[in-house]
Amino acid sequence: MRQHNRQRVLLALLKHGALSRAELMQHTSLSVVTVNAITKDLEESAHIAEVGRTAGQAGRPAGIYALHPHLATLIGADVQPHEIRLLSSDVRGQQRHETIIAVPDPAVLEPLFGSALTALVNDSPHGPVRHVTVSFPAPISQQGEILEPNSLRGITLGSARDTLRACGADLILENDANLHALAERHYGVARDSPNFLVLIQRKSGIGLGLYLDGALYRGAQGRAGELSLARWPDGGRIIPIEDLPDSVRTQALTYLVSAVAVALDVSLLVIKEDTSCASASPPSFLPLAELLPHLRVEASLLGEEGPALGALIASRDRFTHALLTSPPAELAT
């Protein structure tokens, strides 16, 4: 029961930020005695800190508590053949810092990524680095294996994994379209939609993120939404959709995406184009509204940050799970 009550207090602080003990009682339905005991324990173990005081009942000052500002640093990254984007934040994802690194040649991507990650580990702004999620332009299996089609062949990020393992942190890979969908669910136009699709076109390829029944859908092998595997007839030949001429590819995408939307019974499609990709067709060029009047088509408002932001959310989710499921002895370490 004590562990369960600790979880309720921690979850309230994760969700709402700084709270007084009276506010913690309101959010957790715990007694004043229980809240006082738990906040005392968590403050002693440096999981929370008093960040201010306010006037309580009868004019007595009351402490305001928040998760410790140096509890952990979380990282979300997006790696592309031409660019690395890193987002670091506190455990609530509120204090974010972005670093963008140009990649002159994919051959130097791994050392550039490793150097940037090492710099963050050595000078982590919110405490030790605990979780890193990397958005990758390829399908990722349930075991974390990079599958084909892969726009960054030969890149494994093995040295980065070793660096993080040495400091007690993990590194998880996830498909970029999936992570963009996760970001749309939390911060984008799909915040109120448990079922939607995200179509992204980037220099590294085309992908479809599927968010169904309130969760990402990856498929049996992690290849769900991998449109680069689709083929389309053109001039008597069957051609990979990414190799089609622009006008034909736009038509192919329109029909393929509309078919997926019908099959999965979704009512929202979010489209994200790579603005640096000359061949990407703008959302207005996809006449999906004519094919599916019930389908709402929205342009993403997250910019190029979407996959990295989704990666940061995934790191935050893992931290939250670890924080809420660790026994008290581990919380104090």
C-alpha positions as CSV (number, residue, x, y, z in Angstrom):
1,M,0.0,0.0,0.0
2,R,2.8,2.4,0.8
3,Q,4.4,1.9,-2.6
4,H,1.0,2.4,-4.3
5,N,0.6,5.7,-2.4
6,R,4.1,6.8,-3.4
7,Q,3.2,6.1,-7.0
8,R,0.1,8.3,-6.7
9,V,2.1,11.2,-5.3
10,L,4.8,10.9,-8.0
11,L,2.2,10.6,-10.7
12,A,0.4,13.8,-9.5
13,L,3.7,15.7,-9.6
14,L,4.5,14.3,-13.1
15,K,1.1,15.4,-14.4
16,H,0.6,18.7,-12.7
17,G,4.0,20.0,-11.8
18,A,4.6,21.8,-8.5
19,L,1.9,21.2,-5.8
20,S,1.4,22.0,-2.2
21,R,0.6,19.1,0.2
22,A,-3.0,20.3,0.3
23,E,-3.1,20.1,-3.5
24,L,-1.4,16.6,-3.4
25,M,-4.2,15.5,-1.1
26,Q,-6.8,16.7,-3.6
27,H,-5.2,15.0,-6.6
28,T,-4.4,11.7,-4.8
29,S,-7.3,11.4,-2.3
30,L,-4.7,10.5,0.4
31,S,-4.9,11.7,4.0
32,V,-2.8,14.5,5.3
33,V,-0.7,12.0,7.4
34,T,0.0,9.9,4.4
35,V,1.0,12.8,2.2
36,N,3.2,14.3,4.8
37,A,5.0,11.0,5.3
38,I,5.5,10.3,1.6
39,T,6.7,13.8,0.7
40,K,9.2,13.6,3.6
41,D,10.5,10.3,2.3
42,L,10.7,11.5,-1.3
43,E,12.4,14.7,-0.3
44,E,15.0,12.8,1.8
45,S,15.7,10.5,-1.2
46,A,16.1,13.6,-3.5
47,H,13.2,12.6,-5.7
48,I,11.3,15.7,-4.9
49,A,12.3,19.1,-3.7
50,E,10.6,22.1,-2.0
51,V,10.5,24.8,-4.6
52,G,8.6,27.4,-2.8
53,R,6.2,28.3,0.0
54,T,2.7,29.7,0.1
55,A,0.4,30.9,2.8
56,G,-1.6,28.0,4.2
57,Q,-4.6,27.9,6.5
58,A,-4.5,30.4,9.3
59,G,-1.6,32.1,7.6
60,R,0.9,29.3,8.1
61,P,3.3,28.9,5.2
62,A,2.9,25.7,3.3
63,G,5.6,24.0,1.2
64,I,5.3,23.6,-2.5
65,Y,6.9,20.4,-3.9
66,A,8.0,19.4,-7.4
67,L,10.1,16.6,-8.8
68,H,13.7,17.2,-8.2
69,P,15.1,19.5,-11.0
70,H,18.1,17.1,-11.3
71,L,16.3,13.9,-11.2
72,A,17.1,12.9,-14.7
73,T,17.9,14.2,-18.2
74,L,15.8,12.6,-21.0
75,I,16.8,12.7,-24.7
76,G,15.0,12.3,-28.0
77,A,16.9,12.3,-31.2
78,D,16.1,12.2,-34.9
79,V,18.8,10.9,-37.3
80,Q,18.6,11.6,-41.0
81,P,21.3,11.1,-43.7
82,H,21.8,14.9,-43.8
83,E,21.0,16.0,-40.2
84,I,20.9,15.0,-36.5
85,R,18.4,16.7,-34.3
86,L,18.7,16.3,-30.5
87,L,16.1,17.3,-27.9
88,S,17.0,17.1,-24.2
89,S,14.6,17.8,-21.3
90,D,13.7,17.4,-17.7
91,V,11.6,14.5,-16.6
92,R,8.3,16.3,-17.4
93,G,9.4,17.4,-20.8
94,Q,8.8,21.0,-20.0
95,Q,12.3,22.4,-20.2
96,R,13.5,21.4,-23.7
97,H,16.7,22.3,-25.5
98,E,17.3,21.5,-29.2
99,T,20.6,20.9,-31.0
100,I,20.8,20.6,-34.7
101,I,23.9,19.1,-36.3
102,A,24.5,19.1,-40.1
103,V,25.8,15.8,-41.5
104,P,28.0,16.4,-44.5
105,D,28.2,12.7,-45.3
106,P,26.3,9.8,-43.8
107,A,29.7,8.1,-43.2
108,V,30.3,10.6,-40.3
109,L,26.9,10.4,-38.8
110,E,27.8,7.9,-36.0
111,P,30.9,9.8,-34.7
112,L,28.9,13.1,-34.9
113,F,26.0,11.6,-33.0
114,G,28.4,9.9,-30.5
115,S,30.2,13.2,-29.8
116,A,27.0,15.1,-29.3
117,L,25.6,12.4,-27.0
118,T,28.8,12.3,-24.9
119,A,28.7,16.1,-24.5
120,L,25.2,15.8,-23.1
121,V,26.1,12.9,-20.8
122,N,29.1,14.9,-19.4
123,D,27.1,18.1,-19.0
124,S,23.5,16.9,-18.5
125,P,21.3,19.9,-17.6
126,H,18.7,18.0,-15.5
127,G,20.6,15.3,-13.8
128,P,22.1,12.0,-15.2
129,V,21.0,10.9,-18.6
130,R,18.6,8.0,-18.1
131,H,16.8,7.3,-21.4
132,V,17.5,8.1,-25.0
133,T,15.1,7.3,-27.9
134,V,16.3,7.7,-31.5
135,S,14.0,8.3,-34.5
136,F,15.4,6.2,-37.3
137,P,14.4,6.1,-41.0
138,A,13.7,2.3,-41.1
139,P,11.3,-0.2,-39.6
140,I,12.4,-1.4,-36.2
141,S,11.5,-4.9,-34.9
142,Q,10.2,-5.6,-31.4
143,Q,13.7,-6.7,-30.5
144,G,15.1,-3.3,-31.6
145,E,16.7,-4.6,-34.8
146,I,17.0,-2.3,-37.8
147,L,15.0,-3.8,-40.7
148,E,14.8,-3.1,-44.4
149,P,14.1,-0.8,-46.1
150,N,16.8,1.2,-44.4
151,S,17.9,4.7,-45.5
152,L,21.0,4.5,-43.2
153,R,22.5,1.2,-44.0
154,G,25.6,0.4,-41.9
155,I,24.6,2.8,-39.1
156,T,24.0,0.9,-35.8
157,L,24.8,3.5,-33.1
158,G,26.7,0.8,-31.3
159,S,29.2,3.1,-29.8
160,A,26.5,5.4,-28.5
161,R,24.8,2.4,-26.8
162,D,28.1,1.6,-25.2
163,T,28.5,5.1,-23.9
164,L,25.0,5.1,-22.4
165,R,25.3,1.6,-21.0
166,A,28.4,2.7,-19.1
167,C,26.4,5.5,-17.3
168,G,23.4,3.3,-16.6
169,A,21.2,4.7,-19.4
170,D,19.4,2.9,-22.3
171,L,19.0,3.7,-26.0
172,I,16.0,2.6,-27.9
173,L,15.4,2.9,-31.7
174,E,12.0,3.6,-33.2
175,N,10.7,4.3,-36.7
176,D,10.5,8.0,-37.5
177,A,6.9,8.0,-38.8
178,N,5.7,6.2,-35.6
179,L,7.4,8.8,-33.4
180,H,5.9,11.7,-35.4
181,A,2.5,10.1,-34.8
182,L,3.3,9.9,-31.1
183,A,4.2,13.6,-31.1
184,E,1.0,14.5,-33.0
185,R,-1.0,12.6,-30.3
186,H,0.6,14.6,-27.5
187,Y,1.3,18.1,-29.0
188,G,-0.2,18.2,-32.5
189,V,-3.5,18.3,-34.3
190,A,-4.4,14.7,-33.2
191,R,-4.5,15.4,-29.4
192,D,-8.2,14.5,-29.3
193,S,-8.0,11.6,-31.7
194,P,-7.3,8.0,-30.5
195,N,-7.4,6.8,-34.2
196,F,-5.4,8.6,-36.9
197,L,-2.8,8.3,-39.6
198,V,0.4,10.4,-40.2
199,L,1.9,10.5,-43.6
200,I,5.4,11.9,-43.7
201,Q,7.6,12.5,-46.8
202,R,11.3,13.1,-46.1
203,K,14.5,12.8,-48.1
204,S,15.0,9.5,-46.4
205,G,11.7,8.1,-47.7
206,I,7.9,7.9,-47.2
207,G,6.2,6.5,-44.1
208,L,2.8,6.1,-42.6
209,G,2.5,6.3,-38.8
210,L,-0.6,4.4,-37.5
211,Y,-2.1,5.3,-34.2
212,L,-5.0,3.0,-33.4
213,D,-7.2,2.6,-30.3
214,G,-5.0,5.0,-28.4
215,A,-1.6,3.4,-29.2
216,L,1.0,3.1,-31.9
217,Y,0.5,0.1,-34.2
218,R,3.7,-1.4,-35.5
219,G,2.6,-4.7,-37.0
220,A,3.9,-8.2,-36.5
221,Q,7.4,-7.4,-37.7
222,G,7.5,-3.6,-37.1
223,R,6.9,-2.8,-40.8
224,A,3.3,-1.4,-40.5
225,G,3.0,1.8,-42.6
226,E,6.2,1.2,-44.5
227,L,4.9,2.6,-47.8
228,S,8.3,2.2,-49.4
229,L,7.5,-1.5,-49.7
230,A,4.5,-0.7,-51.8
231,R,4.5,-1.0,-55.6
232,W,2.5,0.9,-58.3
233,P,2.0,0.3,-62.0
234,D,3.5,2.9,-64.3
235,G,4.2,2.6,-68.0
236,G,3.6,-1.2,-67.9
237,R,6.1,-1.7,-65.1
238,I,5.6,-2.3,-61.4
239,I,7.7,0.3,-59.6
240,P,8.4,1.0,-55.9
241,I,6.3,4.0,-54.9
242,E,9.3,6.1,-53.9
243,D,10.8,5.8,-57.4
244,L,7.7,7.0,-59.2
245,P,7.6,10.3,-61.1
246,D,6.2,13.1,-58.8
247,S,2.8,13.3,-60.4
248,V,2.3,9.5,-60.5
249,R,3.6,9.2,-56.9
250,T,1.1,11.8,-55.7
251,Q,-1.8,9.8,-57.3
252,A,-0.5,6.5,-55.9
253,L,-0.2,8.0,-52.4
254,T,-3.7,9.4,-52.6
255,Y,-5.3,6.0,-53.5
256,L,-3.1,4.0,-51.1
257,V,-3.6,6.2,-48.1
258,S,-7.3,6.5,-48.8
259,A,-7.6,2.7,-48.9
260,V,-5.7,2.4,-45.6
261,A,-8.0,5.0,-44.0
262,V,-11.1,3.1,-45.2
263,A,-9.7,-0.3,-44.1
264,L,-8.8,1.0,-40.6
265,D,-11.9,3.2,-40.2
266,V,-10.0,6.4,-39.2
267,S,-11.3,9.9,-39.7
268,L,-8.1,11.9,-39.4
269,L,-5.0,12.0,-41.6
270,V,-2.1,14.3,-40.6
271,I,0.4,15.1,-43.4
272,K,4.0,16.2,-42.8
273,E,6.2,17.2,-45.7
274,D,9.9,17.7,-45.7
275,T,10.2,21.3,-46.8
276,S,13.8,20.7,-48.0
277,C,12.6,17.8,-50.3
278,A,11.8,19.3,-53.7
279,S,9.7,16.3,-54.8
280,A,7.4,16.3,-51.8
281,S,3.9,17.2,-52.8
282,P,2.1,19.7,-50.5
283,P,-1.0,18.5,-48.6
284,S,-3.3,20.5,-50.9
285,F,-2.2,18.3,-53.8
286,L,-3.7,15.2,-52.2
287,P,-7.4,15.2,-53.3
288,L,-8.3,12.9,-50.4
289,A,-11.4,14.9,-49.5
290,E,-12.9,14.1,-52.9
291,L,-12.4,10.4,-52.3
292,L,-13.3,10.3,-48.6
293,P,-15.5,13.2,-47.6
294,H,-15.5,11.9,-44.0
295,L,-11.7,12.0,-43.7
296,R,-10.3,15.1,-42.1
297,V,-6.9,16.0,-43.6
298,E,-4.7,18.3,-41.6
299,A,-1.2,19.6,-42.1
300,S,1.2,18.9,-39.2
301,L,2.1,22.0,-37.1
302,L,5.1,20.4,-35.5
303,G,7.6,21.3,-38.2
304,E,10.8,19.3,-38.6
305,E,10.9,18.7,-34.8
306,G,8.1,16.1,-34.9
307,P,10.1,12.8,-34.9
308,A,12.6,14.1,-32.3
309,L,9.7,15.3,-30.1
310,G,8.1,11.9,-30.4
311,A,11.4,10.3,-29.4
312,L,11.5,12.6,-26.3
313,I,8.0,11.5,-25.4
314,A,9.0,7.9,-25.7
315,S,12.0,8.5,-23.3
316,R,9.7,10.3,-20.9
317,D,7.2,7.4,-21.0
318,R,10.0,4.9,-20.1
319,F,11.2,7.1,-17.3
320,T,7.7,7.4,-15.9
321,H,7.2,3.6,-16.0
322,A,10.5,3.1,-14.2
323,L,9.8,5.7,-11.6
324,L,6.3,4.3,-10.8
325,T,7.2,0.7,-10.8
326,S,10.5,0.7,-8.9
327,P,10.3,-0.4,-5.3
328,P,11.2,2.2,-2.6
329,A,14.7,0.8,-2.2
330,E,15.5,1.4,-5.9
331,L,13.9,4.9,-5.9
332,A,16.4,6.0,-3.3
333,T,19.4,5.0,-5.4
